[in-house]
Amino acid sequence: MNLENVLKFLKDIRKNNDREWFEKNKSRYLVAKQTFEDLVAELLKEFTKFDAGLGGLDPKKLPFRIYRDVRFSKDKSPYKVNMGAGFSPNGKLVQEPGYYIHLEPGNKSFVAGGIYMPDAANLTKIRQEIDYNGQKLKKVVSAKSFKNSFEGFDEFDKLKTMPKGYAKDHPHIEWLKLKSIIVSHSFTDKEVRDKKFVKNVVTHAKAIKPLNDFIREAQS
């Protein structure tokens, strides 16, 4: 699978983020879009082998649109400069744990998993599970496969103080502060171009599965 055309198109649209250029290069976009959809289909096939909950998904419905919603943004650039897709039992990671693949030139590609910005009800359930079964989560993040893939949770979305109802000296204080339970593994452009890219993504996604299971159990 040649992902070079995806990286090249995204690199060019970063420099030419306007509708006129996009329309002139629509054929290039369609080729890149198809290549990315092929990648998503291949990943879904592999992910389903270790996460049966993804069975039956339509791979064409998993990628996110390249068109940006600029209604509430100061940046009025009409197009995203990346291609991404979400894999979860009900589709694109809406209020449930799953996996996410992101291609972006400049060594900004990555695979991620967990749950992104859960609503108040789901976040309460997850924090309660961490409170009650923190040792179980500790076992997940201490596993060799997890530590080989991730340095820990991404902390871009975190409270500065403890959430209400929890003691400041709670043994899992840093996890309870998280508002998104996410881990990610980055790839260089060279790694994306490598013929082993799909295999490598699958390896890291497998390491995410126990974390997703922990979150799903919390939500059940």
DOLUM-845294 format. One record per residue: x, y, z of N, C-alpha, C in turn. Coordinates in steps of 0.05 Angstrom, whole numbers, plus 32768, in hexadecimal, padded with zeros to 4 digits. Example, Ala and Ser with C-alpha at 12.3 -4.5 7.8 and 13.67 -1.06 7.14 Angstrom:
! residues 2
neast  nnorth  nup  caeast  canorth  caup  ceast  cnorth  cup
8108  7F8E  809C  80F6  7FA6  809C  8108  7FBE  809C
8101  7FD3  808E  8111  7FEB  808F  8102  8001  809D
END
This chain:
! residues 220
neast  nnorth  nup  caeast  canorth  caup  ceast  cnorth  cup
8011  7FE8  8000  8000  8000  8000  8012  8019  8000
800F  802A  7FEC  801F  8042  7FE9  8012  805A  7FF6
801B  8061  800E  800F  8078  801C  801D  8092  8015
8030  8091  8003  803F  80A9  7FFC  802C  80BE  7FEF
8019  80B5  7FDF  8007  80C8  7FD3  7FF5  80D6  7FE7
7FEF  80C9  7FFE  7FE0  80D5  8013  7FF1  80EB  8021
800A  80E4  8028  801B  80F7  8035  8021  810F  8023
8025  810A  8009  802C  8120  7FF7  8014  8133  7FF3
7FFC  8127  7FF0  7FE4  8138  7FED  7FE0  8149  8006
7FE2  813D  801E  7FDE  814C  8037  7FF3  8162  803B
800B  815C  8032  8021  8170  8034  801A  8188  8022
8010  8182  800A  800A  8197  7FF7  7FF1  81A8  8000
7FDD  819B  800C  7FC6  81A9  8013  7FCB  81BB  802B
7FDF  81B4  803B  7FE7  81C6  8051  7FF1  81E1  8046
7FFF  81E0  802F  8009  81F8  8022  7FF4  8206  8012
7FE0  81F8  800A  7FCC  8203  7FF7  7FAF  81FE  8001
7FAA  8207  801A  7F90  8200  8026  7F7A  8213  801E
7F71  820F  8005  7F5B  8220  7FFB  7F4B  820F  7FE6
7F33  8217  7FE2  7F20  8208  7FD1  7F29  8207  7FB4
7F35  821C  7FAA  7F3D  821D  7F8E  7F53  8208  7F89
7F67  8207  7F9A  7F7C  81F3  7F97  7F70  81D7  7F9A
7F5F  81D3  7FAD  7F53  81B9  7FB2  7F44  81AF  7F9A
7F34  81C0  7F8D  7F24  81B8  7F76  7F36  81B1  7F5F
7F4C  81BF  7F5C  7F5F  81B9  7F46  7F6E  819F  7F4B
7F70  8197  7F64  7F7E  817F  7F6B  7F6B  8169  7F76
7F52  816A  7F6E  7F3E  8158  7F78  7F45  813B  7F71
7F50  8137  7F5A  7F57  811B  7F52  7F6D  8110  7F64
7F80  8121  7F6C  7F95  8118  7F7F  7F88  8111  7F9A
7F76  8122  7FA2  7F68  811D  7FBC  7F5A  8102  7FBB
7F4C  80FC  7FA5  7F3C  80E3  7FA3  7F4F  80CB  7FA4
7F66  80CD  7F98  7F7A  80B7  7F99  7F83  80B3  7FB6
7F8B  80C9  7FC3  7F94  80C8  7FDF  7F7E  80BD  7FF1
7F66  80C6  7FED  7F4F  80BD  7FFD  7F4B  809F  7FFA
7F4D  8095  7FE1  7F49  8078  7FDD  7F60  8068  7FEA
7F78  8072  7FE8  7F8F  8065  7FF5  7F8A  8063  8013
7F81  807A  801F  7F7C  807A  803C  7F65  8067  8043
7F50  8066  8033  7F3A  8053  8038  7F44  8036  8036
7F56  8031  8024  7F62  8016  8022  7F71  800F  803B
7F80  8023  8046  7F8E  801F  805F  7F7B  8019  8075
7F65  8028  8077  7F51  8024  808C  7F45  8009  808A
7F3F  8000  8072  7F32  7FE6  806E  7F45  7FD0  8077
7F5F  7FD2  8071  7F73  7FBF  8079  7F76  7FBE  8097
7F77  7FD6  80A4  7F79  7FD7  80C1  7F61  7FCC  80CE
7F49  7FD2  80C4  7F31  7FC7  80D0  7F31  7FA8  80CF
7F3A  7F9D  80B9  7F3C  7F80  80B6  7F4F  7F75  80CC
7F65  7F82  80D0  7F79  7F78  80E4  7F6F  7F7D  8101
7F63  7F95  8106  7F59  7F9B  8121  7F44  7F88  812A
7F33  7F80  8117  7F1C  7F6E  811E  7F26  7F53  8127
7F3E  7F4C  811F  7F49  7F32  8127  7F4E  7F31  8146
7F54  7F48  8152  7F58  7F48  816F  7F43  7F57  817F
7F31  7F65  8170  7F1B  7F74  817D  7F01  7F6E  816D
7EF4  7F59  8175  7EDC  7F50  8166  7EC6  7F65  8166
7EC6  7F78  8179  7EB2  7F8D  817A  7EB1  7F9E  8162
7EC6  7F9E  8152  7EC8  7FAE  813A  7EBC  7FA0  8121
7EB4  7F87  8125  7EA9  7F78  810F  7E90  7F85  8103
7E8E  7F84  80E9  7E76  7F8E  80DC  7E77  7FAC  80D5
7E8C  7FBA  80DC  7E8F  7FD6  80D5  7E94  7FDA  80B8
7E8A  7FEF  80AC  7E90  7FF6  8090  7EA9  8008  8090
7EBF  7FFF  8085  7ED8  800F  8086  7ED5  802A  8078
7EC3  802D  8065  7EC0  8046  8057  7EB3  805B  8069
7EA6  8053  807F  7E99  8066  8090  7EAA  806F  80A8
7EC3  8064  80A9  7ED4  8069  80C0  7EE6  8082  80BD
7EEE  8089  80A4  7EFF  80A1  80A2  7EEF  80BB  80A8
7EFD  80CF  80B2  7EF1  80E9  80B7  7EF4  80FA  809E
7EE1  810C  809A  7EE1  811D  8082  7EF9  8130  8083
7F03  8137  806B  7F19  8149  8069  7F11  8166  806C
7EF6  816B  806A  7EEC  8186  806C  7EEA  818F  8089
7EF5  81A6  808F  7EF4  81B0  80AA  7EDA  81BF  80B0
7ED1  81BE  80C9  7EBB  81CE  80D2  7EC7  81E8  80DD
7EC4  81FD  80CE  7ED1  8217  80D5  7EBE  822A  80E3
7EA6  8222  80E9  7E92  8234  80F3  7E9B  8242  810D
7EA8  8234  811E  7EB0  823F  8138  7ECF  8241  813B
7EDD  8241  8125  7EFA  8242  8125  7F05  825C  8119
7F1A  8266  8125  7F27  827E  811A  7F36  8276  8100
7F3F  825D  80FF  7F4C  8253  80E7  7F37  824A  80D3
7F35  8258  80BD  7F20  8253  80A9  7F2A  8241  8092
7F41  8234  8096  7F4B  8222  8081  7F36  820C  807D
7F2D  8208  8064  7F17  81F5  805F  7F1D  81D7  8062
7F37  81D0  8061  7F3E  81B4  8061  7F51  81AC  8077
7F4E  8193  8081  7F61  8188  8094  7F7B  8182  8086
7F90  8181  8094  7FAA  817A  8089  7FB3  815E  8092
7F9F  814E  8099  7FA4  8132  80A1  7F8C  8121  8098
7F90  8107  8099  7F7A  80F4  8094  7F79  80E2  80AC
7F61  80DE  80B7  7F5E  80CE  80CF  7F45  80BC  80CD
7F45  80A7  80DD  7F2E  8095  80DE  7F2C  8089  80FA
7F13  8085  8103  7F0E  807A  811D  7F01  805F  811B
7F0A  804D  812C  7EFF  8031  812D  7EF4  802B  8148
7EDA  8029  814A  7ECD  8020  8163  7EB3  8012  815C
7EA8  8002  816E  7E91  7FF1  8167  7E79  8000  815A
7E74  8019  8161  7E5E  8028  8155  7E67  803D  8141
7E80  803A  8138  7E89  804D  8123  7EA2  805C  812B
7EA0  8077  812D  7EB7  8088  812F  7EBD  8092  814B
7EBF  8080  815E  7EC8  8088  8179  7EB6  809A  8189
7E9C  809B  8182  7E8A  80AD  8190  7E82  80A1  81AB
7E8E  80AD  81C1  7E88  80A5  81DC  7E8E  8087  81E2
7EA1  807D  81D4  7EA9  8061  81DA  7EC7  805E  81D2
7ED5  804B  81DF  7EF1  8047  81D9  7EF5  8039  81BF
7F0C  803E  81B3  7F12  8032  8199  7F2F  8039  8191
7F33  803A  8177  7F4D  803F  816B  7F4B  8056  8157
7F61  8064  8153  7F61  807A  8140  7F7C  807A  8131
7F7A  807D  8116  7F92  807F  8106  7F93  809B  80F9
7FAA  80A7  80FA  7FAD  80C3  80F1  7FC6  80C5  80DF
7FC2  80CD  80C6  7FD9  80D2  80B4  7FDC  80F0  80B0
7FF5  80F9  80B5  7FFB  8115  80B1  8019  8118  80AC
8020  8124  8095  803D  8127  808F  804B  8139  80A4
8066  8137  80A3  8075  8145  80B7  807A  8135  80D0
8078  811A  80CD  807C  8107  80E3  8067  810A  80F9
804E  8111  80F1  8038  8115  8104  8023  8100  8103
8029  80E9  80F6  8015  80D4  80F5  8016  80C4  810F
7FFF  80B7  8116  7FFF  80A8  812E  7FE7  8095  812F
7FE8  8081  8140  7FD1  8070  8147  7FCB  8075  8164
7FB2  8077  816B  7FAA  807D  8186  7F92  806B  818E
7F8C  806B  81A8  7F75  805C  81B1  7F6D  8065  81CD
7F56  805A  81D5  7F4A  8062  81EF  7F30  8071  81E9
7F2A  8085  81FA  7F11  8094  81F6  7F18  80B2  81F7
7F0E  80C1  81E3  7F14  80DE  81E1  7EFC  80EE  81EB
7F02  80FF  81FE  7EEE  8112  8208  7ED2  8105  820E
7ED1  80F1  821F  7EB7  80E6  8227  7EA6  80FA  8235
7E8C  80F8  8232  7E7A  810B  823F  7E7A  8106  825D
7E6D  8117  826C  7E6E  8117  8289  7E66  80FC  8295
7E51  80F0  828A  7E47  80D6  8294  7E5C  80C0  8290
7E67  80BF  8278  7E7B  80AA  8273  7E95  80AF  8282
7E9D  80C8  8284  7EB6  80CE  8292  7EB3  80C7  82B0
7E9B  80CB  82BB  7E96  80C3  82D7  7E99  80A5  82DB
7E8E  8096  82C8  7E90  8079  82C9  7EAD  806F  82C7
7EBC  807C  82B6  7ED8  8074  82B2  7EE9  807B  82CB
7EE4  8092  82D6  7EF2  809A  82EF  7EEA  8087  8306
7ED2  807F  8307  7EC9  806D  831C  7ED7  8052  8319
7EDA  8049  8300  7EE8  8030  82FB  7F06  8032  8303
7F12  8049  82FD  7F2E  804D  8305  7F30  804D  8324
7F1C  8059  8331  7F1C  805A  834E  7F19  803E  835A
7F06  802E  834F  7F01  8014  835A  7F15  7FFF  8351
7F1E  8001  8338  7F2F  7FEC  832C  7F48  7FF7  8320
7F54  800A  832D  7F6D  8016  8324  7F83  8002  831F
7F84  7FED  8330  7F99  7FD9  832D  7F97  7FCB  8312
7F7E  7FC8  8309  7F7A  7FBB  82EF  7F85  7FCC  82D9
7F80  7FE6  82DB  7F8B  7FF8  82C6  7FA9  7FF9  82C8
7FB3  7FF8  82E0  7FD1  7FF8  82E4  7FDD  7FE0  82D6
7FCF  7FC9  82D8  7FD9  7FB1  82CB  7FD9  7FB4  82AC
7FC5  7FC2  82A2  7FC3  7FC8  8285  7FDB  7FD8  827C
7FE0  7FEE  828A  7FF5  8000  8281  8011  7FF6  8288
8013  7FE2  8299  802C  7FD6  82A0  8034  7FBF  828E
8022  7FB6  827D  8028  7FA0  826B  803E  7FA7  8258
804F  7F94  8252  8066  7F98  8241  805D  7FA3  8225
8048  7F98  821A  803F  7FA1  81FF  8036  7FBE  8200
8029  7FC6  8216  8020  7FE2  8219  8038  7FF4  821C
804B  7FED  822D  8062  7FFE  8232  8075  8000  8219
8074  7FEB  8208  8084  7FEC  81F0  8078  7FFF  81DB
805E  8004  81DD  8050  8016  81CA  804C  8032  81D4
8048  8035  81EE  803F  804F  81F8  804F  8057  8211
8054  8072  8214  8062  807C  822B  804F  8081  8243
8035  807F  823D  8021  8085  8251  8009  8092  8244
7FF7  809D  8254  7FE0  80AA  8249  7FE7  80C6  823E
7FDA  80CD  8228  7FDE  80E9  821D  7FD0  80FC  8231
7FDE  8110  8239  7FD3  8122  824E  7FCC  813D  8244
7FC3  813F  822B  7FBB  8158  821F  7FA1  8163  822B
7F92  8151  8237  7F77  8158  8240  7F74  814F  825D
7F7C  8160  8270  7F7F  8158  828C  7F78  816E  829F
7F6B  8167  82B5  7F64  817A  82CA  7F7E  8183  82D9
7F7E  819B  82E3  7F95  81A4  82F3  7F92  819B  8310
7F79  8197  8319  7F73  818D  8334  7F63  8174  8333
7F5F  8168  834A  7F50  814F  834B  7F33  8153  8344
7F26  8140  8336  7F09  8142  8332  7EFA  8140  834C
7EE3  814D  834D  7ED4  814D  8366  7ECD  8131  836F
7ED0  812D  838A  7EC9  8113  8395  7EE0  8100  839A
7EF9  8109  8391  7F10  80F7  8394  7F25  8105  83A5
7F33  80F6  83B5  7F47  8100  83C7  7F61  8108  83B7
7F6E  811D  83C1  7F86  8126  83B4  7F9D  8112  83B5
7F9C  8100  83C9  7FB1  80EC  83CB  7FA8  80D0  83C0
7F95  80D1  83AE  7F8B  80B8  83A1  7FA3  80AB  8392
7FA6  8091  8394  7FBD  8084  8388  7FBE  8087  8369
7FA7  808C  835D  7FA6  808F  8340  7F9D  80AC  8338
7FA7  80BF  8347  7FA0  80DB  8344  7FA4  80E5  8328
7FBA  80DE  831B  7FC0  80E8  8300  7FAD  80DD  82EB
7FA5  80C4  82EE  7F91  80B9  82DC  7F76  80C5  82DF
7F6E  80CB  82F8  7F54  80D6  82FE  7F51  80F3  82F3
7F68  8100  82EF  7F67  811B  82E4  7F62  811C  82C6
7F67  8106  82B9  7F64  8105  829C  7F47  8109  8293
7F43  8118  827E  7F28  811C  8272  7F25  810B  8259
7F3B  8103  824E  7F3C  80F0  8237  7F4F  80DA  823F
7F48  80C1  823B  7F59  80AA  8241  7F65  80A0  8227
7F7B  80AC  821F  7F86  80A8  8204  7FA4  80A0  8206
7FAC  808D  81F5  7FC8  8087  81F0  7FCE  8089  81D2
7FE6  8090  81CB  7FED  8092  81AE  800A  808B  81A9
800E  8082  8190  8029  807B  8187  802E  8089  816D
8043  8099  816B  8049  80A9  8153  8059  8099  813F
8057  80A2  8125  8066  8097  810F  8073  80AD  80FF
808B  80A9  80F6  8098  80BB  80E4  808D  80B7  80C8
8092  80C9  80B6  8089  80C6  809A  8096  80AD  808E
80AF  80A8  8095  80BE  8091  808B  80B0  8077  8094
80A7  8076  80AD  8099  805F  80B7  807E  805B  80AA
8070  8071  80A3  8057  806F  8095  805B  8063  8079
8071  806A  806C  8076  8060  8051  807F  8043  8051
8089  8039  8068  8094  801E  806A  807F  8009  8065
8086  7FF4  8058  8074  7FDE  8052  8069  7FD0  806B
8076  7FD4  8081  806D  7FC8  809B  805B  7FDA  80AB
8053  7FF0  809F  8043  8004  80AE  8029  7FF8  80B9
801A  7FEA  80A9  8001  7FDE  80B3  8007  7FCB  80CA
801B  7FBA  80C7  8022  7FA7  80DC  8029  7FB6  80F5
8038  7FCC  80F3  8040  7FDB  810B  8028  7FE8  8118
8016  7FF3  8108  7FFE  8000  8114  7FEE  7FEB  8123
7FEB  7FD3  8118  7FDC  7FBE  8124  7FE9  7FB5  813F
8003  7FB4  8140  8011  7FAD  8158  800A  7FC0  816F
800B  7FDA  8169  8005  7FEE  817D  7FE7  7FEE  8185
7FD6  7FE9  8171  7FB9  7FE8  8176  7FB2  7FD1  8189
7FC0  7FBA  8185  7FBB  7FA3  8197  7FC2  7FAB  81B4
7FD6  7FBB  81B7  7FDE  7FC4  81D2  7FC9  7FD6  81DF
7FB8  7FE2  81CE  7FA3  7FF4  81D8  7F8A  7FE4  81E1
7F87  7FCC  81D6  7F6E  7FBD  81DB  7F68  7FB9  81F9
7F7B  7FB2  820B  7F74  7FAF  8227  7F6A  7FC9  8234
7F75  7FE0  822B  7F6C  7FFA  8235  7F4F  7FFE  822C
7F49  7FF9  8213  7F2D  7FFC  820A  7F1A  7FE9  8219
7F23  7FD1  821F  7F13  7FBF  822E  7F0D  7FCA  824A
7F21  7FD6  8256  7F1D  7FE2  8271  7F07  7FF8  8270
7F09  8009  825B  7EF6  801F  8258  7EDA  8015  8252
7ED8  8000  8241  7EBE  7FF5  823A  7EB1  7FE9  8253
7EC1  7FDC  8263  7EB6  7FD0  827C  7EAC  7FE6  828E
7EBA  7FFC  828F  7EB2  8013  82A0  7E97  801E  8296
7E93  801E  827C  7E7A  8029  8271  7E63  8017  8272
7E68  7FFD  8276  7E52  7FE9  8275  7E40  7FEB  828E
END
